[in-house]
Amino acid sequence: MFLHRSEGMKIRELRLGDLEPERFIERKVEEIKSIVGRASALNALSGGVDSSTVTILGHRALGDRLKTYFIDNGLMREGEPERVVSIFENLGVRVELVQAKEHFFSVLKGIRDPEEKREAITQAFYGDIFSRIVRESGIQYLLQGTNYTDIEETVAGIKRQHNVLDQLGIDTKERYGYRVIEPLVELRKPAVREIAKALGLPEGIYSRPPFPGPALAARIIGEVTPDKVETVRKATQIVEEELSGMDAFQFLAVLHEDRVTGVREGRRDYGQQIEVRCWDSTDAKTASPTRLPHEILDRLAGRITEEVPGIVSVTYNITKKPPSTMEAI
Ligand code: XMP
């Protein structure tokens, strides 16, 4: 699957200290204009800082010739599709919501292996959903927010990031019917945040903790089912409410597959386990668990076991990256 690993990185990082946001924006707007010419492009917005930045850059370059879609894959956080569509409508960007829940659950059915899950999600996005939109609309380009770290980890063979194609030697024109344009490939997350800020995106977007492309599927061990997504979604909401004030790089809930014996109201309850992760990091390449106060851990354990049906155990990950990674799959 990691086709071109031996070639190493083809792209050079543009470091935060060398970044001049206005010049970068000008350069990228010109690049997008010259590649797309008189044709049209599409992009998928998830509401994360990378895809939000690309959405605004693309609209500056192409205006109405960029069509922006939010793919509702059924794996997003609570209320996310409606929230993102409304933020961008307030910024003057029309976002079309594409319902694809059933499709994603059907392609994930029966898959347990982490890399196979990632591969299935990539195929569903690029091969099924975007190819269909492109076929129906005649659009020729896909603009997306792949960043330097995504490529680095994929090329190194650590994790297949859902949005890395070209660096794996995949010819998207031949395979999917459109070309991919990636304006952010030279930047790591802190630099992307600077660009987002310079583009006038709201703080709720440019300072938002990262969220992975495979969404909550990256936080479920074993098969992804609608019930498991619902469980991890509820736990995620609690983790985000409790930890958003901690100034951490990222925080998340993982649903484990193994059950453990618990006790509720004096009776045996053989239930599920949630693992909480909270990371200090600057670039996602290395990370350390945040030293959370015990009162906060207590509150997380209390709320998750009370408010998320089926959960009898909550743990906190105390491992650094490496050897851990930030997401569980
Ligand atoms: P890992 O788990 O590789 O995560 O230590 C590093 C950072 O990347 C995010 N992540 C992804 N982002 N597509 C993305 O756009 C993906 O497939 C993906 N997988 C992980 C993760 O949330 C963390 O910020």
Residues whose N, C-alpha, C, O or C-beta is under 5 A from the ligand:
A	BS01	XMP	K159 R160 Q161 H162 N163 P210 F211 P212 G213 P214 A284 T325 M326 E327
